[in-house]
């Protein structure tokens, strides 16, 4: 845990008692702060009380005594409208921050030169965070990994000289971190997302840009127009990451098929045969890890070995095993068409399990890749709309449930004459119509695949 010593003696209002909220309360109390916490959810309040946390309705509090409001990142700050705590804090001239800001202040006090790698982007940030942490850890560094990837940042060990923090950041977290200044800031890509929380694409991009604007070294993917413009604006040290065939900007590091090369064509890494890093999008993720490793002076041999040993992340192009020639891949994390595009580009002869609660635009943006799909198996609430999109273009079966789709796809793929048919769960949809989250959906698919006869992990 990182005790929030910079808040010692202060009275703090905190809203949001989920996992990161509880970790933040513990950090503040350990650092000597006085915390008054609240959550609109009664079960969350009860859980906090069971842990000895003072829970009191902030509507009835005297806000003149608070120095800060610590807001959970899932709570609206501006759009579609501010949470009710926000105007109360603003009226009392109380700063509004998040747990990442507390960490940044601790780092500035305890170890301002400690390496801090902050990673964001619309897609790929979790894999890039995990891969970067893996590379540094395998090279012998003391690494702490957390943030949006799942472990609350204040649950990690505190900043210290020689200790590297590799942290995934969402826009919600960045928006609550005014003093963000990582030693290495990474911006992978930008496509429209969470606009209900940010209002416009311009607002969304401006928040993301802050990760690299104040970084000692900026690492920017330049294959979309938004990031390319940000890379141009970046005045300080930068590394531009370019995937050949995607966008027109030159890169300081370029992904050429499975190879990562620098600007003079010198090979820096080869991803050939690394199943956890299939596809051009993972080439970009690996190029970022290479850039960070070089910035932190990791030896080339250690870097290459770490890339080869990366196990990948669950639900993100996760190879589940084979049944004869058929490969089964769990890409349940693909909750929009842009994410699913990466998976479709990585394979051919695809038996595609797709559907759920559809996002705006559905799967029509994927039409240039339909020729890679042998058959589609439709599940969930989007089945009717997706059937209409695929009609006459891709053979499909309406399966409704993941159970039926997995069995049907496995049988069809086994009968295929293709050299390596792939049964791919990449739904391009949210899971909420049938599953509480994408993890549960992916876990269910894993169980179904393991139960198939002759399946090998």
C-alpha positions as CSV (number, residue, x, y, z in Angstrom):
1,X,0.0,0.0,0.0
2,X,1.0,3.6,-0.6
3,X,0.2,5.7,2.5
4,X,-1.0,9.2,1.4
5,X,1.3,11.1,3.7
6,X,0.9,14.3,1.7
7,X,-2.7,14.5,3.0
8,X,-1.7,14.2,6.7
9,X,-3.9,16.2,8.9
10,X,-6.4,17.2,6.2
11,X,-10.1,16.4,6.1
12,X,-11.1,14.6,2.9
13,X,-14.4,13.9,1.3
14,X,-14.5,10.8,-0.7
15,X,-17.3,9.5,-3.0
16,X,-17.3,6.0,-4.5
17,X,-16.6,2.9,-2.3
18,X,-15.8,0.3,-4.9
19,X,-12.4,-1.4,-5.0
20,X,-10.3,1.7,-5.8
21,X,-12.4,3.8,-3.4
22,X,-11.8,1.5,-0.5
23,X,-8.1,1.3,-1.3
24,X,-8.0,5.1,-1.4
25,X,-9.6,5.4,2.0
26,X,-7.1,3.0,3.5
27,X,-4.3,5.0,1.9
28,X,-5.5,8.3,3.2
29,X,-6.1,7.0,6.7
30,X,-2.6,5.4,6.8
31,X,-1.2,8.7,5.8
32,X,-2.9,10.6,8.6
33,X,-5.9,12.1,6.9
34,X,-9.5,12.4,8.3
35,X,-11.8,10.8,5.7
36,X,-15.6,11.1,5.4
37,X,-16.8,8.7,2.7
38,X,-20.1,8.0,0.9
39,X,-21.6,6.0,-1.9
40,X,-25.0,6.1,-3.5
41,X,-25.1,2.3,-3.3
42,X,-26.3,0.9,0.1
43,X,-24.4,-2.3,-0.3
44,X,-21.1,-0.4,-0.9
45,X,-21.7,1.7,2.2
46,X,-22.4,-1.4,4.3
47,X,-19.2,-3.1,3.0
48,X,-17.2,0.0,4.0
49,X,-18.7,0.2,7.4
50,X,-17.7,-3.5,8.0
51,X,-14.1,-2.4,7.3
52,X,-14.3,0.3,10.0
53,X,-14.6,3.2,7.5
54,X,-16.6,6.3,8.6
55,X,-19.5,6.6,6.2
56,X,-21.7,9.7,6.3
57,X,-23.9,11.4,3.7
58,X,-21.9,14.1,2.1
59,X,-25.1,16.1,1.3
60,X,-25.2,16.9,5.0
61,X,-21.5,17.6,5.5
62,X,-19.9,21.0,6.2
63,X,-17.9,21.3,3.0
64,X,-15.9,24.3,4.3
65,X,-13.8,21.9,6.3
66,X,-12.7,19.7,3.4
67,X,-9.5,20.3,1.5
68,X,-10.3,17.8,-1.3
69,X,-13.0,15.7,-2.8
70,X,-11.7,12.4,-4.0
71,X,-14.0,11.1,-6.7
72,X,-14.1,7.6,-8.1
73,X,-13.3,7.5,-11.8
74,X,-16.6,6.0,-12.7
75,X,-18.5,9.0,-11.4
76,X,-19.4,11.7,-13.9
77,X,-17.4,14.9,-13.5
78,X,-18.8,16.8,-16.4
79,X,-21.1,14.8,-18.8
80,X,-23.8,13.9,-19.2
81,X,-24.1,16.0,-16.1
82,X,-21.9,16.4,-13.0
83,X,-22.5,14.1,-10.1
84,X,-24.3,15.8,-7.2
85,X,-21.0,16.0,-5.2
86,X,-19.3,18.0,-7.9
87,X,-21.3,21.3,-7.5
88,X,-21.1,21.0,-3.7
89,X,-17.3,20.8,-3.9
90,X,-17.1,23.6,-6.5
91,X,-19.3,25.9,-4.4
92,X,-17.0,25.4,-1.4
93,X,-13.8,25.9,-3.6
94,X,-12.8,22.3,-2.8
95,X,-10.4,20.6,-5.3
96,X,-11.7,17.5,-7.1
97,X,-9.2,14.8,-7.6
98,X,-8.8,11.0,-8.0
99,X,-6.5,8.3,-6.6
100,X,-4.0,8.7,-9.4
101,X,-3.5,12.3,-8.3
102,X,-2.8,11.1,-4.7
103,X,-0.1,8.8,-6.1
104,X,1.4,11.6,-8.2
105,X,1.7,13.8,-5.1
106,X,3.3,11.0,-3.2
107,X,5.8,10.4,-6.0
108,X,6.7,14.1,-6.2
109,X,7.4,14.1,-2.5
110,X,9.1,10.7,-1.9
111,X,10.9,9.9,-5.2
112,X,10.3,12.5,-8.0
113,X,12.8,10.7,-10.2
114,X,11.3,7.2,-9.8
115,X,10.3,5.8,-13.2
116,X,6.6,6.2,-13.8
117,X,5.2,4.9,-17.1
118,X,1.6,6.0,-17.8
119,X,-0.2,4.3,-20.6
120,X,-3.5,5.3,-22.3
121,X,-5.4,5.0,-25.6
122,X,-8.8,3.8,-26.8
123,X,-7.7,0.3,-27.5
124,X,-4.8,-1.9,-26.4
125,X,-3.8,-0.2,-23.3
126,X,-4.3,-3.2,-20.9
127,X,-2.2,-5.5,-23.1
128,X,0.5,-2.8,-23.5
129,X,0.6,-2.1,-19.8
130,X,0.9,-5.8,-19.0
131,X,3.5,-6.4,-21.7
132,X,5.6,-3.4,-20.6
133,X,5.5,-4.5,-17.0
134,X,6.4,-8.0,-18.0
135,X,9.4,-6.9,-20.0
136,X,10.7,-4.7,-17.2
137,X,10.1,-7.4,-14.5
138,X,11.8,-10.1,-16.6
139,X,14.8,-7.8,-17.0
140,X,15.1,-7.7,-13.2
141,X,13.5,-4.4,-12.4
142,X,11.3,-3.8,-9.3
143,X,7.9,-3.3,-11.1
144,X,4.5,-2.2,-9.7
145,X,1.6,-2.5,-12.2
146,X,-1.9,-1.1,-11.6
147,X,-4.4,1.6,-12.4
148,X,-7.2,0.9,-14.8
149,X,-5.8,-2.6,-15.5
150,X,-7.4,-3.8,-12.2
151,X,-5.2,-3.1,-9.2
152,X,-5.9,0.2,-7.5
153,X,-2.8,2.3,-7.7
154,X,-2.8,3.1,-4.0
155,X,-2.7,-0.6,-3.3
156,X,0.7,-0.8,-4.9
157,X,4.0,-0.3,-3.1
158,X,4.9,3.4,-2.8
159,X,7.2,5.2,-5.2
160,X,10.9,4.7,-4.5
161,X,14.2,5.2,-6.3
162,X,14.7,2.2,-8.6
163,X,11.1,1.1,-8.5
164,X,9.1,1.4,-11.7
165,X,5.3,2.0,-11.7
166,X,3.6,1.0,-14.9
167,X,0.1,2.3,-14.8
168,X,-2.9,2.1,-17.2
169,X,-5.0,5.2,-17.3
170,X,-8.5,5.8,-18.5
171,X,-9.8,9.3,-19.5
172,X,-11.9,9.2,-16.3
173,X,-8.7,8.8,-14.2
174,X,-6.7,11.4,-16.2
175,X,-9.5,13.9,-15.8
176,X,-9.0,13.7,-12.0
177,X,-5.2,14.0,-12.1
178,X,-4.1,17.7,-12.5
179,X,-0.5,17.1,-11.7
180,X,0.1,14.1,-14.0
181,X,3.7,14.2,-15.1
182,X,5.0,10.6,-15.9
183,X,8.6,10.0,-16.8
184,X,7.2,8.1,-19.9
185,X,3.8,8.8,-21.2
186,X,2.2,6.5,-23.8
187,X,-0.7,7.3,-26.1
188,X,-1.5,4.4,-28.3
189,X,-4.5,5.5,-30.5
190,X,-7.7,7.4,-30.5
191,X,-11.1,6.5,-31.8
192,X,-14.5,7.7,-30.6
193,X,-15.3,6.2,-27.2
194,X,-17.1,7.3,-24.0
195,X,-18.4,10.4,-25.7
196,X,-21.4,10.3,-23.4
197,X,-18.9,11.1,-20.6
198,X,-16.8,13.7,-22.5
199,X,-19.3,15.4,-24.8
200,X,-17.2,15.6,-27.9
201,X,-14.3,13.8,-29.6
202,X,-12.2,17.0,-29.1
203,X,-12.7,16.9,-25.3
204,X,-11.9,13.2,-25.2
205,X,-8.7,13.6,-27.2
206,X,-7.6,16.6,-25.2
207,X,-7.9,14.6,-22.0
208,X,-5.9,11.7,-23.4
209,X,-3.2,14.1,-24.7
210,X,-2.4,15.2,-21.2
211,X,-0.6,11.8,-20.6
212,X,2.1,12.8,-23.1
213,X,1.9,16.6,-22.9
214,X,3.6,16.6,-19.5
215,X,5.7,13.5,-19.8
216,X,9.5,13.4,-19.8
217,X,9.3,11.1,-22.9
218,X,6.2,10.9,-25.0
219,X,5.6,7.6,-26.9
220,X,2.8,8.2,-29.4
221,X,1.1,5.9,-32.0
222,X,0.7,8.0,-35.1
223,X,-1.6,5.8,-37.2
224,X,-4.7,7.9,-36.6
225,X,-5.2,11.6,-37.4
226,X,-5.9,12.5,-33.7
227,X,-2.7,11.0,-32.4
228,X,-0.6,12.2,-35.4
229,X,-1.7,15.8,-34.6
230,X,-0.8,15.3,-31.0
231,X,2.7,14.0,-31.9
232,X,3.3,17.1,-34.0
233,X,2.3,19.3,-31.1
234,X,4.5,17.5,-28.7
235,X,7.6,19.7,-28.3
236,X,9.8,17.6,-26.1
237,X,11.4,14.2,-26.5
238,X,9.1,11.7,-28.3
239,X,9.0,8.3,-30.0
240,X,6.5,7.9,-32.8
241,X,5.2,4.4,-33.3
242,X,4.0,3.5,-36.8
243,X,2.4,0.3,-38.1
244,X,3.2,-0.2,-41.8
245,X,0.1,0.0,-43.9
246,X,-1.8,2.0,-41.2
247,X,-1.7,5.8,-41.6
248,X,0.8,7.9,-43.5
249,X,3.0,9.3,-40.7
250,X,6.7,8.3,-40.4
251,X,7.7,6.4,-37.2
252,X,10.8,6.5,-35.1
253,X,9.9,2.8,-34.5
254,X,8.0,1.0,-37.3
255,X,6.1,-2.3,-37.2
256,X,6.9,-4.2,-40.4
257,X,4.9,-7.5,-40.2
258,X,6.4,-9.3,-37.3
259,X,9.5,-7.1,-37.1
260,X,10.0,-3.9,-35.2
261,X,12.6,-1.6,-36.7
262,X,14.0,1.8,-35.9
263,X,14.1,4.7,-38.3
264,X,17.3,3.5,-40.1
265,X,15.8,0.0,-40.6
266,X,17.8,-1.7,-37.9
267,X,15.8,-4.6,-36.4
268,X,14.9,-4.2,-32.7
269,X,12.6,-7.1,-32.2
270,X,11.0,-10.1,-34.0
271,X,7.5,-11.3,-33.0
272,X,7.5,-14.3,-35.3
273,X,5.8,-17.3,-33.6
274,X,4.8,-15.4,-30.5
275,X,1.1,-16.4,-30.3
276,X,0.3,-13.9,-27.6
277,X,1.4,-11.0,-29.8
278,X,-0.4,-11.9,-33.1
279,X,-1.6,-9.1,-35.4
280,X,-0.6,-5.6,-36.3
281,X,-2.2,-4.1,-33.2
282,X,0.0,-6.3,-31.0
283,X,2.9,-5.2,-33.1
284,X,2.1,-1.6,-32.0
285,X,1.8,-2.8,-28.3
286,X,5.1,-4.5,-28.6
287,X,6.8,-1.5,-30.2
288,X,5.7,0.6,-27.3
289,X,7.2,-1.9,-24.9
290,X,10.4,-1.8,-26.9
291,X,10.4,2.1,-26.7
292,X,9.9,2.0,-22.9
293,X,12.5,-0.7,-22.4
294,X,15.1,1.3,-24.4
295,X,14.2,4.5,-22.5
296,X,14.9,2.5,-19.2
297,X,18.1,1.0,-20.6
298,X,17.0,-2.6,-20.8
299,X,19.5,-4.8,-22.7
300,X,18.4,-6.1,-26.1
301,X,18.8,-9.8,-25.1
302,X,16.6,-9.4,-22.0
303,X,14.0,-7.5,-24.1
304,X,13.8,-10.3,-26.7
305,X,13.5,-13.0,-24.1
306,X,10.8,-11.2,-22.3
307,X,8.7,-10.7,-25.5
308,X,8.9,-14.4,-26.2
309,X,7.7,-15.3,-22.7
310,X,4.8,-12.9,-22.6
311,X,1.7,-15.0,-21.8
312,X,-0.9,-12.4,-22.9
313,X,-4.0,-11.3,-21.1
314,X,-7.2,-13.2,-20.5
315,X,-10.0,-12.3,-22.9
316,X,-7.7,-10.4,-25.2
317,X,-6.8,-12.6,-28.2
318,X,-6.3,-15.4,-25.7
319,X,-5.5,-18.7,-27.3
320,X,-7.6,-21.3,-25.4
321,X,-6.3,-24.4,-27.2
322,X,-6.9,-26.6,-30.1
323,X,-9.3,-29.4,-31.2
324,X,-7.4,-31.0,-34.0
325,X,-6.6,-28.3,-36.6
326,X,-9.1,-25.9,-35.0
327,X,-7.7,-23.0,-32.9
328,X,-10.1,-21.5,-30.3
329,X,-9.5,-17.8,-29.4
330,X,-11.2,-15.8,-26.6
331,X,-11.4,-12.1,-27.5
332,X,-14.3,-11.3,-25.2
333,X,-12.7,-7.9,-24.4
334,X,-13.6,-6.8,-27.9
335,X,-16.7,-4.8,-27.0
336,X,-16.8,-2.6,-30.1
337,X,-16.1,-3.0,-33.8
338,X,-12.7,-1.3,-33.6
339,X,-11.5,-3.9,-31.1
340,X,-12.9,-6.8,-33.1
341,X,-11.2,-5.4,-36.3
342,X,-7.8,-6.3,-34.7
343,X,-8.8,-9.9,-34.2
344,X,-10.3,-10.3,-37.7
345,X,-7.1,-8.9,-39.2
346,X,-5.0,-11.5,-37.3
347,X,-6.7,-14.6,-38.8
348,X,-8.4,-16.1,-41.8
349,X,-10.9,-19.0,-42.1
350,X,-12.7,-17.5,-39.1
351,X,-15.8,-19.0,-37.4
352,X,-16.9,-15.8,-35.7
353,X,-19.0,-15.8,-32.6
354,X,-20.4,-12.3,-32.5
355,X,-23.1,-10.3,-30.7
356,X,-24.5,-9.0,-27.5
357,X,-25.6,-5.4,-26.6
358,X,-24.6,-3.6,-29.8
359,X,-22.6,-0.3,-29.9
360,X,-23.4,2.5,-32.2
361,X,-22.6,1.6,-35.8
362,X,-22.8,-2.1,-35.1
363,X,-20.5,-4.3,-37.3
364,X,-20.9,-2.5,-40.6
365,X,-17.5,-0.9,-40.2
366,X,-16.0,-4.4,-40.3
367,X,-17.4,-5.1,-43.8
368,X,-14.0,-4.9,-45.5
369,X,-12.9,-7.9,-43.5
370,X,-16.0,-10.0,-44.1
371,X,-14.1,-12.1,-46.7
372,X,-12.0,-13.5,-43.9
373,X,-15.1,-15.0,-42.2
374,X,-16.1,-18.5,-43.1
375,X,-19.3,-18.3,-41.0
376,X,-20.8,-16.1,-38.3
377,X,-22.7,-17.4,-35.2
378,X,-24.9,-14.7,-33.8
379,X,-25.7,-14.4,-30.1
380,X,-27.5,-12.0,-27.9
381,X,-29.7,-8.9,-28.4
382,X,-27.9,-7.8,-31.5
383,X,-28.8,-10.9,-33.5
384,X,-31.5,-9.4,-35.6
385,X,-29.6,-6.3,-36.6
386,X,-26.4,-8.2,-37.3
387,X,-28.3,-10.8,-39.4
388,X,-29.5,-7.9,-41.5
389,X,-25.9,-6.6,-41.9
390,X,-24.5,-10.0,-42.9
391,X,-27.4,-11.1,-45.2
392,X,-26.0,-12.0,-48.6
393,X,-22.4,-11.2,-47.5
394,X,-21.4,-13.7,-44.9
395,X,-23.1,-17.1,-44.1
396,X,-24.5,-17.0,-40.6
397,X,-26.5,-18.9,-38.0
398,X,-28.6,-17.3,-35.4
399,X,-27.6,-19.2,-32.2
400,X,-28.9,-16.7,-29.6
401,X,-26.7,-18.2,-26.8
402,X,-22.9,-18.6,-26.4
403,X,-23.5,-22.3,-25.5
404,X,-25.2,-23.0,-28.9
405,X,-22.8,-20.9,-30.8
406,X,-19.7,-22.6,-29.4
407,X,-20.9,-26.1,-30.1
408,X,-22.2,-25.2,-33.6
409,X,-19.0,-23.3,-34.5
410,X,-16.7,-26.1,-33.2
411,X,-18.5,-28.7,-35.4
412,X,-18.4,-26.5,-38.5
413,X,-14.7,-25.6,-38.0
414,X,-13.8,-29.3,-37.5
415,X,-15.4,-30.1,-40.9
416,X,-13.6,-27.3,-42.7
417,X,-10.9,-28.1,-45.2
418,X,-8.9,-24.9,-44.2
419,X,-5.4,-25.6,-42.8
420,X,-6.1,-23.8,-39.5
421,X,-9.8,-22.8,-38.9
422,X,-10.3,-20.5,-36.0
423,X,-13.3,-20.3,-33.7
424,X,-13.1,-16.7,-32.6
425,X,-15.2,-15.2,-29.8
426,X,-14.9,-11.5,-30.6
427,X,-18.3,-10.1,-29.9
428,X,-18.0,-6.4,-31.0
429,X,-20.6,-5.8,-28.4
430,X,-21.1,-5.1,-24.7
431,X,-22.0,-8.2,-22.7
432,X,-24.8,-6.8,-20.6
433,X,-27.7,-8.4,-22.3
434,X,-26.6,-11.9,-21.2
435,X,-23.5,-11.5,-19.0
436,X,-22.6,-9.1,-16.2
437,X,-19.3,-8.2,-17.9
438,X,-16.9,-9.3,-20.6
439,X,-14.8,-11.3,-18.2
440,X,-17.8,-13.6,-17.2
441,X,-18.6,-14.0,-20.9
442,X,-15.0,-15.0,-21.7
443,X,-14.7,-17.3,-18.8
444,X,-17.9,-19.1,-19.9
445,X,-16.5,-19.5,-23.4
446,X,-13.3,-21.0,-21.9
447,X,-15.3,-23.5,-19.9
448,X,-17.3,-24.5,-23.0
449,X,-14.2,-24.9,-25.1
450,X,-12.5,-27.0,-22.4
451,X,-15.6,-29.3,-22.3
452,X,-15.4,-30.1,-26.1
453,X,-14.2,-33.6,-26.9
454,X,-10.6,-33.9,-27.9
455,X,-9.8,-30.2,-26.9
456,X,-6.2,-29.6,-25.9
457,X,-5.1,-26.6,-23.9
